Amino acid sequence: MVVAHRVGIPIFVTGGIGGVHRGAQTTMDISADLTELGRTPVCVVCAGVKSILDVGRTLEYLETQGVCVSVLGLDARFPDFFTRNSGFLAPSHVESPGLAALMVQKRAELSLDSGMLIAVPIPEEHEAEGHLIKEAIDQAVEEAASISGRDVTPFILSRVSEITAGQSLKSNIGLIKNNAKTGSQIAAEFARLTSPASRYVPPIQESNSSSLETEDSARPVVVGGSIVDFVVTVLEPQFEFTGRTHSGTVTQSYGGVGRNLADALVRLGCHPFLVSAVGSDSHASALTAHNPKLGREGLRVVSKESTAVYCVLLDQKGEALMGVGDMAMHEHITPSHIHQFEDELRRAPLVLMDGNLSQRTINYTLDLCSEAGVPVWYEPTDMRKAVKPWLEGRGHAVTFASPNLHELRALCSLLQLGEVGEAPTTSQDVPHLVQHVLGITAPLLQHIHALMVTMGRFGFMILRRAPVGRENDPLLPVPSRGEVEGEPVALYFSAVTTERVVSVSGAGDCLTAGFVASMMRKEKVGRCGAAGLAAASLSLDAMPAVPETLNPGVLDADHHVFSLVRL
């Protein structure tokens, strides 16, 4: 610790620290490790206190020395070297190496003189059987009664290895490797947090009239799910859910509303910062390699967990019939993970968030953005999730939302605004529906800056309040509170006619991304709508949710004619 501190190394890895020996109340045998932790500002990563020691008294002594003690894991159970749970709780726990690095950074900013201890539980596959280790340690301690000083620990560890027939040595090697790996991850995250160079984002293309600002301060942030999609297309005109095998195609692609939005924004010339989570499996490797230009700084990799997977069944026309999703990974996009990137969120011109996040994560993100004055675009993803921001009183923090008619119906029902009409069956039904939806949502437009309501093959509408003659003004920057918003209006955009539809999966995400990318350029709503429709059209013509053909050229799409509707 002393050497590391003197040469400017902030993070130090070891196997397990020394501590208060058993019977120290009479022998006063206390390791110098604890004193050094109290006076040397270095973060020590280890597998806890050696199990031959008094773990409880060691934790008490570290508290006396003012040492920050935290467990790297989902709970605060403190490890004792050979086993993952000593029976004692640490004062705190952190869920990822990134959050541990943030603690190290904050300790440095406060110029504290004491050190920090990050305890990493031994991997389960290397954990020794608790009762066998305990019996071996008790026997070794008894045999060491005649030994004193620094010869005690080596003797006991050697005897434990003999008694367990080498099991403790195998565990020791496993935890050392794991500690080294974890310590290097924390160090890498710490370097990212503290190095000025880490803020640099290389440009995706040469600057031209179509490209956006490339400074880090102009980066939109996307918080949401990353999913591997399996798309099943039935090629037979008629089929039954009876267990019979039908001819069709099965393709693998990459999705998740949050990831789709970030992927599309990258291809449109933006430089989004994606905050998401994946497992440590082959799906994650393929997903992250899909678009190398999409940064991984905000990606949480959860060991021994599966990346989220979604399987959708399409008919011959590309229409979705049903889907099955394994979305447990989204629970790992936690407030503590997002907290690591608070600076990115506070600097963002816009934060886009999907409804796959947990309620507490949505609440935390909306609270943070509201306090920082950052506009939020909420993508509901389905009817159940459409209402999440409003369930616990955070609806005022949503600046933009992009529900379809079904999701809007759920939201209006929750807010008791009235019944949203059925989806149109012909183009003649659209004008009446737009007028009706505008009337139903007018009270909501007193609190939300704009709604994008999608209607599938019949296009979409933008609902907002605007003074007469300024209905087509840009949506960014968002006017300050208290400014006159004008009357409720709807801008209806009919869908672009496409020669063929390969898949509708991802079309809505590309529509939103095209609209947002144009909005980031401070374009008028009409131009934003044209860009969104052009992006959606490219998605419809390809199997991947976000096609490789998507490019910044869609932002220069011809101005699309839209209809203006008033109450």
VOKE-602102 format. One record per residue (C-alpha): residue number from 0; residue in one letter; chain; x, y, z. Coordinates in Angstrom, 3 decimals. Example, Ala and Ser with C-alpha at 12.3 -4.5 7.8 and 13.67 -1.06 7.14 Angstrom:
2
nr rest kette east north up
0 A A 12.300 -4.500 7.800
1 S A 13.670 -1.060 7.140
***
This chain:
567
nr rest kette east north up
0 M A 0.000 0.000 0.000
1 V A 2.789 2.410 0.908
2 V A 4.700 1.784 -2.319
3 A A 1.547 2.027 -4.449
4 H A 0.647 5.344 -2.857
5 R A 4.146 6.776 -3.246
6 V A 4.240 6.043 -6.999
7 G A 0.660 7.192 -7.625
8 I A -1.112 3.833 -8.063
9 P A -4.601 4.214 -6.547
10 I A -5.760 0.561 -6.646
11 F A -3.949 -2.418 -5.124
12 V A -4.962 -6.099 -5.310
13 T A -4.145 -8.842 -2.815
14 G A -5.592 -12.186 -1.738
15 G A -7.023 -11.380 1.662
16 I A -6.045 -8.800 4.238
17 G A -4.799 -9.438 7.747
18 G A -6.885 -8.371 10.689
19 V A -7.710 -8.927 14.302
20 H A -6.534 -12.384 15.385
21 R A -8.679 -14.648 17.466
22 G A -8.096 -13.915 21.144
23 A A -6.674 -10.486 20.352
24 Q A -8.484 -9.092 23.404
25 T A -5.710 -10.700 25.485
26 T A -2.816 -10.965 22.992
27 M A -3.370 -7.618 21.188
28 D A -2.370 -9.460 17.986
29 I A -3.683 -7.111 15.306
30 S A -2.280 -6.954 11.784
31 A A -0.564 -3.773 10.638
32 D A -2.764 -4.033 7.520
33 L A -5.606 -2.375 9.427
34 T A -3.500 0.537 10.615
35 E A -2.128 1.084 7.119
36 L A -5.645 1.075 5.660
37 G A -6.518 3.852 8.079
38 R A -3.690 6.160 7.000
39 T A -2.863 5.351 3.345
40 P A -5.270 6.562 0.611
41 V A -5.198 3.437 -1.569
42 C A -8.086 1.194 -2.558
43 V A -7.368 -2.426 -1.648
44 V A -9.234 -5.134 -3.591
45 C A -9.301 -8.519 -1.848
46 A A -11.418 -11.568 -1.037
47 G A -12.128 -10.299 2.451
48 V A -10.438 -11.073 5.741
49 K A -8.576 -14.360 6.053
50 S A -10.963 -16.831 7.627
51 I A -8.444 -17.785 10.304
52 L A -9.030 -14.339 11.854
53 D A -11.835 -12.693 13.826
54 V A -13.881 -11.208 11.007
55 G A -16.380 -9.325 13.175
56 R A -13.725 -7.554 15.269
57 T A -11.735 -6.788 12.103
58 L A -14.707 -4.962 10.603
59 E A -15.173 -3.037 13.859
60 Y A -11.492 -2.057 13.851
61 L A -11.677 -0.861 10.228
62 E A -14.647 1.329 11.152
63 T A -12.611 2.802 13.992
64 Q A -9.840 3.598 11.508
65 G A -12.292 5.409 9.192
66 V A -11.857 2.905 6.351
67 C A -14.629 2.679 3.748
68 V A -15.508 -1.039 3.446
69 S A -17.733 -2.268 0.628
70 V A -18.591 -5.623 -0.961
71 L A -18.643 -5.932 -4.747
72 G A -21.904 -7.773 -5.321
73 L A -25.672 -7.638 -5.114
74 D A -25.688 -7.656 -1.306
75 A A -23.432 -6.677 1.631
76 R A -22.554 -10.174 2.903
77 F A -18.861 -9.921 3.735
78 P A -16.653 -12.778 2.416
79 D A -13.986 -14.524 4.464
80 F A -11.492 -15.607 1.869
81 F A -12.402 -19.275 1.232
82 T A -16.180 -18.759 1.430
83 R A -18.532 -16.103 0.097
84 N A -20.283 -15.364 3.381
85 S A -18.551 -14.873 6.713
86 G A -21.813 -14.343 8.538
87 F A -21.109 -10.602 8.867
88 L A -22.393 -7.660 6.815
89 A A -20.230 -4.894 5.415
90 P A -21.430 -1.272 5.804
91 S A -22.163 -1.077 2.068
92 H A -22.038 -2.874 -1.265
93 V A -21.558 -1.845 -4.909
94 E A -23.007 -3.733 -7.853
95 S A -20.322 -3.271 -10.505
96 P A -16.634 -2.438 -11.037
97 G A -17.757 0.883 -12.531
98 L A -19.540 1.906 -9.349
99 A A -16.548 0.757 -7.272
100 A A -14.340 2.980 -9.441
101 L A -16.730 5.871 -8.862
102 M A -16.278 5.409 -5.106
103 V A -12.494 5.532 -5.544
104 Q A -12.847 8.699 -7.608
105 K A -15.081 10.398 -5.026
106 R A -12.679 9.427 -2.229
107 A A -9.864 11.091 -4.178
108 E A -11.963 14.215 -4.796
109 L A -12.588 14.518 -1.054
110 S A -8.812 14.187 -0.385
111 L A -9.403 11.682 2.409
112 D A -6.282 10.277 4.063
113 S A -7.755 6.855 4.832
114 G A -7.870 3.907 2.472
115 M A -10.743 1.897 1.021
116 L A -11.453 -1.843 1.062
117 I A -13.392 -3.530 -1.760
118 A A -14.187 -7.142 -0.834
119 V A -14.768 -9.492 -3.774
120 P A -16.458 -12.813 -2.888
121 I A -14.623 -15.882 -4.180
122 P A -16.283 -17.278 -7.357
123 E A -18.802 -19.997 -6.547
124 E A -16.923 -22.618 -8.551
125 H A -13.845 -22.112 -6.352
126 E A -15.627 -21.796 -3.030
127 A A -14.525 -24.413 -0.516
128 E A -17.105 -26.286 1.525
129 G A -17.718 -24.046 4.507
130 H A -17.901 -26.675 7.229
131 L A -14.754 -28.475 6.011
132 I A -12.776 -25.244 5.979
133 K A -14.072 -24.266 9.406
134 E A -13.085 -27.638 10.909
135 A A -9.649 -27.449 9.264
136 I A -9.064 -23.909 10.537
137 D A -10.148 -24.794 14.074
138 Q A -7.759 -27.742 14.085
139 A A -4.885 -25.667 12.664
140 V A -5.468 -22.843 15.168
141 E A -5.380 -25.328 18.019
142 E A -2.104 -26.780 16.731
143 A A -0.610 -23.281 16.447
144 A A -1.097 -22.511 20.131
145 S A 2.660 -22.646 20.769
146 I A 3.519 -20.406 17.816
147 S A 3.511 -16.596 18.013
148 G A 4.124 -13.491 15.913
149 R A 4.182 -13.484 12.160
150 D A 4.857 -17.229 11.981
151 V A 1.252 -17.970 12.984
152 T A -0.516 -17.182 9.701
153 P A 1.860 -19.128 7.388
154 F A 1.676 -22.139 9.676
155 I A -2.119 -22.139 9.846
156 L A -2.570 -21.705 6.091
157 S A -0.118 -24.512 5.404
158 R A -1.882 -26.851 7.828
159 V A -5.303 -25.978 6.391
160 S A -4.018 -26.935 2.939
161 E A -2.740 -30.259 4.302
162 I A -5.936 -31.044 6.198
163 T A -8.165 -30.254 3.192
164 A A -5.941 -32.263 0.840
165 G A -5.136 -29.200 -1.239
166 Q A -8.727 -27.925 -1.606
167 S A -7.868 -24.669 0.177
168 L A -4.898 -24.121 -2.143
169 K A -7.097 -24.542 -5.242
170 S A -9.572 -22.072 -3.767
171 N A -6.724 -19.675 -2.977
172 I A -5.484 -19.735 -6.576
173 G A -9.014 -19.235 -7.919
174 L A -9.717 -16.215 -5.733
175 I A -6.333 -14.634 -6.534
176 K A -7.087 -14.818 -10.260
177 N A -10.583 -13.428 -9.703
178 N A -9.262 -10.598 -7.531
179 A A -6.701 -9.656 -10.188
180 K A -9.350 -9.640 -12.902
181 T A -11.799 -7.611 -10.814
182 G A -9.135 -5.165 -9.653
183 S A -8.077 -4.527 -13.250
184 Q A -11.711 -3.879 -14.224
185 I A -12.047 -1.333 -11.429
186 A A -8.750 0.271 -12.443
187 A A -9.858 0.503 -16.081
188 E A -13.151 2.125 -15.051
189 F A -11.283 4.508 -12.763
190 A A -8.994 5.515 -15.646
191 R A -12.052 6.170 -17.811
192 L A -13.553 8.372 -15.123
193 T A -10.420 10.401 -14.464
194 S A -8.633 10.604 -17.815
195 P A -9.446 13.699 -19.908
196 A A -8.836 11.615 -23.017
197 S A -11.675 9.287 -22.070
198 R A -14.179 12.023 -22.856
199 Y A -13.103 12.176 -26.507
200 V A -15.563 10.685 -28.963
201 P A -14.056 10.089 -32.425
202 P A -16.192 11.453 -35.257
203 I A -18.157 8.918 -37.276
204 Q A -17.889 10.837 -40.527
205 E A -16.414 13.968 -41.956
206 S A -18.251 17.102 -40.951
207 N A -20.801 18.311 -43.481
208 S A -24.103 20.101 -43.588
209 S A -25.969 16.919 -42.612
210 S A -23.904 15.925 -39.596
211 L A -24.582 16.811 -36.012
212 E A -22.383 18.336 -33.343
213 T A -19.631 15.901 -32.274
214 E A -18.689 17.365 -28.906
215 D A -19.323 15.112 -25.916
216 S A -21.527 17.794 -24.405
217 A A -23.966 17.407 -27.332
218 R A -24.409 13.639 -26.991
219 P A -27.940 12.364 -26.392
220 V A -28.156 9.593 -23.785
221 V A -30.204 6.447 -24.367
222 V A -31.196 4.349 -21.337
223 G A -32.853 1.052 -22.167
224 G A -32.732 -2.608 -23.068
225 S A -30.371 -4.512 -25.348
226 I A -31.875 -7.683 -26.787
227 V A -30.991 -10.424 -29.243
228 D A -33.979 -10.902 -31.566
229 F A -35.033 -14.127 -33.257
230 V A -37.485 -13.404 -36.047
231 V A -39.654 -16.317 -37.203
232 T A -41.542 -15.758 -40.467
233 V A -44.206 -18.269 -41.471
234 L A -44.233 -18.646 -45.266
235 E A -47.541 -20.499 -45.481
236 P A -50.728 -18.449 -46.019
237 Q A -52.610 -20.473 -43.393
238 F A -51.266 -22.055 -40.256
239 E A -52.429 -23.378 -36.918
240 F A -51.100 -23.311 -33.380
241 T A -51.480 -27.081 -33.037
242 G A -47.869 -28.194 -32.776
243 R A -47.538 -28.870 -36.499
244 T A -44.343 -27.760 -38.223
245 H A -44.775 -24.993 -40.793
246 S A -42.300 -23.861 -43.422
247 G A -40.675 -20.523 -42.766
248 T A -37.478 -18.677 -41.987
249 V A -35.694 -18.034 -38.709
250 T A -33.202 -15.182 -38.514
251 Q A -31.175 -13.664 -35.701
252 S A -30.832 -9.922 -35.365
253 Y A -30.254 -7.366 -32.655
254 G A -32.861 -5.311 -30.889
255 G A -34.118 -3.876 -27.662
256 V A -35.838 -0.503 -27.953
257 G A -33.023 1.346 -26.198
258 R A -30.295 -0.378 -28.221
259 N A -32.261 0.094 -31.462
260 L A -32.605 3.819 -30.837
261 A A -28.892 4.165 -30.050
262 D A -27.884 2.022 -33.053
263 A A -30.080 4.072 -35.383
264 L A -28.876 7.392 -33.970
265 V A -25.260 6.337 -34.550
266 R A -26.026 5.522 -38.182
267 L A -27.774 8.885 -38.530
268 G A -24.678 10.800 -37.451
269 C A -25.430 11.282 -33.760
270 H A -23.064 10.051 -31.051
271 P A -25.408 8.652 -28.399
272 F A -24.256 7.369 -25.030
273 L A -26.021 4.031 -24.430
274 V A -26.690 2.883 -20.863
275 S A -27.773 -0.766 -20.893
276 A A -26.934 -4.275 -19.632
277 V A -26.045 -7.635 -21.185
278 G A -24.993 -11.051 -19.925
279 S A -21.620 -12.736 -20.254
280 D A -22.650 -15.076 -23.072
281 S A -22.129 -15.425 -26.822
282 H A -25.262 -13.368 -27.487
283 A A -23.650 -10.397 -25.764
284 S A -20.485 -10.710 -27.831
285 A A -22.440 -10.777 -31.077
286 L A -24.690 -7.919 -29.989
287 T A -21.877 -5.573 -28.972
288 A A -19.892 -6.385 -32.128
289 H A -22.867 -5.644 -34.389
290 N A -22.210 -1.911 -34.598
291 P A -18.615 -1.128 -33.526
292 K A -19.357 2.608 -33.671
293 L A -21.829 2.289 -30.814
294 G A -19.796 2.887 -27.658
295 R A -19.759 0.414 -24.778
296 E A -18.856 2.816 -21.970
297 G A -22.317 2.631 -20.424
298 L A -22.802 -1.099 -20.930
299 R A -23.026 -3.282 -17.824
300 V A -21.856 -6.878 -18.340
301 V A -23.404 -9.208 -15.754
302 S A -21.422 -12.407 -15.216
303 K A -23.196 -15.774 -15.257
304 E A -26.401 -14.186 -16.569
305 S A -28.101 -14.434 -19.970
306 T A -28.501 -11.532 -22.361
307 A A -32.135 -10.584 -22.951
308 V A -33.725 -12.517 -25.833
309 Y A -36.922 -11.845 -27.763
310 C A -38.594 -14.127 -30.317
311 V A -41.288 -12.688 -32.599
312 L A -43.576 -14.575 -34.972
313 L A -44.423 -12.823 -38.264
314 D A -46.899 -13.724 -40.984
315 Q A -46.216 -13.568 -44.722
316 K A -46.878 -9.814 -44.763
317 G A -44.332 -9.144 -42.018
318 E A -46.984 -8.343 -39.423
319 A A -46.207 -9.420 -35.860
320 L A -48.545 -12.130 -34.545
321 M A -47.014 -12.783 -31.137
322 G A -43.755 -12.532 -29.248
323 V A -41.993 -14.186 -26.307
324 G A -39.349 -12.365 -24.320
325 D A -36.765 -13.320 -21.675
326 M A -36.151 -9.866 -20.228
327 A A -34.749 -10.534 -16.731
328 M A -31.506 -8.779 -17.727
329 H A -33.300 -5.414 -17.729
330 E A -33.446 -5.604 -13.915
331 H A -29.669 -5.092 -13.910
332 I A -30.064 -1.596 -15.370
333 T A -30.291 -0.244 -11.843
334 P A -30.241 3.280 -10.409
335 S A -26.733 2.633 -9.093
336 H A -25.562 1.690 -12.597
337 I A -27.108 4.831 -14.082
338 H A -25.637 6.919 -11.260
339 Q A -22.161 6.170 -12.620
340 F A -23.055 8.221 -15.708
341 E A -24.806 11.102 -13.983
342 D A -22.496 13.630 -15.655
343 E A -23.425 12.297 -19.106
344 L A -27.132 12.592 -18.326
345 R A -26.807 16.104 -16.913
346 R A -24.933 17.320 -20.025
347 A A -27.254 15.634 -22.513
348 P A -29.471 17.743 -24.766
349 L A -31.981 14.870 -24.615
350 V A -32.330 11.595 -22.690
351 L A -34.261 8.792 -24.397
352 M A -35.628 6.068 -22.115
353 D A -37.602 2.914 -22.889
354 G A -40.311 1.303 -20.796
355 N A -38.439 -1.986 -20.311
356 L A -36.676 -0.476 -17.306
357 S A -37.833 -1.225 -13.780
358 Q A -40.129 1.241 -12.035
359 R A -37.414 2.362 -9.621
360 T A -34.942 2.925 -12.468
361 I A -37.499 4.971 -14.397
362 N A -38.260 6.994 -11.257
363 Y A -34.568 7.629 -10.594
364 T A -33.830 8.681 -14.181
365 L A -36.823 11.019 -14.362
366 D A -35.954 12.592 -10.998
367 L A -32.367 13.173 -12.101
368 C A -33.346 14.682 -15.459
369 S A -36.056 16.840 -13.886
370 E A -33.616 18.235 -11.339
371 A A -31.018 18.887 -14.068
372 G A -33.534 20.417 -16.499
373 V A -32.821 17.789 -19.185
374 P A -35.720 16.891 -21.552
375 V A -36.741 13.221 -21.600
376 W A -38.194 11.215 -24.504
377 Y A -40.140 8.203 -23.195
378 E A -40.748 5.204 -25.472
379 P A -43.433 3.027 -23.811
380 T A -42.685 -0.318 -25.606
381 D A -46.094 -1.844 -24.694
382 M A -49.457 -1.091 -23.056
383 R A -48.437 -2.189 -19.554
384 K A -45.318 -0.041 -19.563
385 A A -46.858 3.035 -21.169
386 V A -48.068 4.311 -17.801
387 K A -44.910 3.804 -15.723
388 P A -43.824 7.468 -15.447
389 W A -47.326 8.421 -14.303
390 L A -47.841 5.568 -11.833
391 E A -45.771 7.214 -9.102
392 G A -46.156 10.869 -9.967
393 R A -43.264 11.444 -12.408
394 G A -45.334 12.229 -15.493
395 H A -44.415 15.916 -15.273
396 A A -40.782 14.962 -15.964
397 V A -41.631 13.435 -19.373
398 T A -41.038 15.962 -22.132
399 F A -41.821 13.762 -25.131
400 A A -43.517 10.377 -25.452
401 S A -44.080 8.135 -28.476
402 P A -46.937 5.694 -27.791
403 N A -48.948 3.818 -30.363
404 L A -52.747 3.955 -30.140
405 H A -52.953 0.967 -27.782
406 E A -50.361 2.447 -25.434
407 L A -52.034 5.851 -25.579
408 R A -55.325 4.181 -24.690
409 A A -53.761 2.705 -21.531
410 L A -52.291 6.072 -20.540
411 C A -55.507 7.998 -21.098
412 S A -57.403 5.371 -19.122
413 L A -55.033 5.740 -16.173
414 L A -55.329 9.530 -16.250
415 Q A -59.114 9.305 -16.792
416 L A -58.959 11.474 -19.904
417 G A -61.465 9.484 -21.917
418 E A -61.616 6.603 -24.360
419 V A -59.199 6.621 -27.311
420 G A -60.841 5.404 -30.495
421 E A -60.018 2.229 -32.364
422 A A -57.235 2.078 -34.922
423 P A -58.339 3.170 -38.401
424 T A -59.260 0.522 -40.945
425 T A -59.154 2.832 -43.978
426 S A -57.502 6.160 -44.745
427 Q A -60.939 7.808 -44.600
428 D A -61.109 7.043 -40.861
429 V A -57.891 8.904 -40.072
430 P A -59.050 12.586 -39.963
431 H A -61.836 11.819 -37.479
432 L A -59.486 9.753 -35.309
433 V A -56.830 12.501 -35.241
434 Q A -59.455 15.066 -34.230
435 H A -60.773 12.754 -31.514
436 V A -57.322 11.909 -30.103
437 L A -56.420 15.609 -30.004
438 G A -59.501 16.349 -27.916
439 I A -58.840 13.482 -25.515
440 T A -55.173 14.367 -24.956
441 A A -55.564 18.167 -24.763
442 P A -55.337 18.189 -20.911
443 L A -52.185 16.036 -21.075
444 L A -50.559 18.572 -23.429
445 Q A -50.546 21.073 -20.561
446 H A -47.792 18.987 -18.965
447 I A -46.004 17.224 -21.821
448 H A -44.226 19.139 -24.584
449 A A -45.230 16.842 -27.440
450 L A -46.691 13.396 -28.152
451 M A -45.818 11.265 -31.161
452 V A -48.716 8.831 -31.672
453 T A -47.966 6.107 -34.213
454 M A -50.673 4.393 -36.278
455 G A -48.770 1.733 -38.218
456 R A -49.435 1.817 -41.954
457 F A -51.503 5.009 -41.524
458 G A -48.522 7.081 -40.347
459 F A -48.328 9.101 -37.154
460 M A -49.371 12.363 -35.550
461 I A -47.538 14.939 -33.440
462 L A -49.686 16.478 -30.704
463 R A -48.498 19.703 -29.080
464 R A -49.517 23.173 -27.972
465 A A -48.360 26.018 -30.189
466 P A -49.299 29.635 -30.940
467 V A -51.174 30.208 -34.196
468 G A -48.776 30.300 -37.109
469 R A -45.990 28.518 -35.201
470 E A -47.365 24.974 -35.205
471 N A -44.392 23.743 -37.219
472 D A -41.714 25.329 -35.016
473 P A -38.797 23.153 -33.805
474 L A -39.437 21.079 -30.672
475 L A -35.950 21.732 -29.307
476 P A -34.947 23.661 -27.306
477 V A -37.864 23.101 -24.954
478 P A -39.496 26.385 -23.817
479 S A -39.061 27.227 -20.163
480 R A -41.949 26.619 -17.799
481 G A -44.459 29.414 -17.668
482 E A -44.042 30.383 -21.315
483 V A -47.302 30.584 -23.335
484 E A -47.742 27.259 -25.118
485 G A -50.692 28.108 -27.345
486 E A -53.602 25.992 -28.477
487 P A -53.593 22.182 -28.830
488 V A -52.844 21.125 -32.408
489 A A -52.149 17.886 -34.244
490 L A -49.778 17.496 -37.187
491 Y A -50.689 14.358 -39.117
492 F A -48.045 12.621 -41.273
493 S A -49.265 9.930 -43.639
494 A A -46.967 6.936 -44.099
495 V A -44.573 6.751 -47.032
496 T A -45.684 4.184 -49.605
497 T A -43.223 1.282 -49.809
498 E A -42.960 -1.309 -52.569
499 R A -42.562 -4.180 -50.134
500 V A -42.533 -4.855 -46.407
501 V A -39.936 -7.376 -45.253
502 S A -40.445 -6.786 -41.530
503 V A -42.204 -4.199 -39.401
504 S A -39.953 -4.977 -36.430
505 G A -37.872 -1.900 -35.687
506 A A -39.775 0.473 -37.971
507 G A -41.145 2.415 -35.017
508 D A -37.696 2.719 -33.432
509 C A -36.207 3.985 -36.707
510 L A -39.106 6.435 -37.061
511 T A -38.331 7.824 -33.608
512 A A -34.575 7.907 -34.255
513 G A -34.985 9.755 -37.566
514 F A -37.345 12.240 -35.960
515 V A -35.033 12.772 -32.952
516 A A -31.874 13.073 -35.062
517 S A -33.512 15.820 -37.112
518 M A -34.907 17.418 -33.963
519 M A -31.365 17.531 -32.539
520 R A -30.459 19.743 -35.516
521 K A -33.212 22.175 -34.428
522 E A -35.213 21.399 -37.577
523 K A -38.900 22.238 -37.816
524 V A -41.428 19.515 -37.034
525 G A -42.231 18.953 -40.709
526 R A -38.606 18.230 -41.536
527 C A -38.319 15.941 -38.481
528 G A -41.364 13.999 -39.629
529 A A -39.933 13.538 -43.124
530 A A -36.670 12.217 -41.682
531 G A -38.521 9.815 -39.396
532 L A -40.637 8.431 -42.222
533 A A -37.587 7.989 -44.464
534 A A -35.804 6.065 -41.702
535 A A -38.860 3.886 -41.051
536 S A -39.160 3.125 -44.773
537 L A -35.596 1.732 -44.832
538 S A -36.388 -0.440 -41.824
539 L A -39.512 -1.895 -43.453
540 D A -37.433 -2.991 -46.434
541 A A -34.953 -5.024 -44.340
542 M A -35.063 -7.889 -41.842
543 P A -32.824 -6.264 -39.174
544 A A -34.676 -3.850 -36.899
545 V A -32.051 -1.206 -37.685
546 P A -30.840 -1.742 -41.255
547 E A -27.284 -1.144 -42.399
548 T A -28.734 1.075 -45.148
549 L A -29.750 3.684 -42.561
550 N A -27.545 6.736 -43.058
551 P A -27.477 10.531 -42.423
552 G A -28.900 11.121 -45.890
553 V A -32.413 10.454 -44.559
554 L A -32.151 13.713 -42.606
555 D A -32.253 15.526 -45.936
556 A A -35.414 13.732 -47.089
557 D A -37.849 15.814 -49.080
558 H A -40.229 17.814 -46.946
559 H A -43.219 15.588 -46.253
560 V A -46.685 17.121 -46.563
561 F A -48.588 17.022 -43.300
562 S A -52.084 18.037 -42.241
563 L A -52.758 20.517 -39.450
564 V A -55.713 19.751 -37.172
565 R A -57.130 22.024 -34.467
566 L A -59.692 21.407 -31.766
***
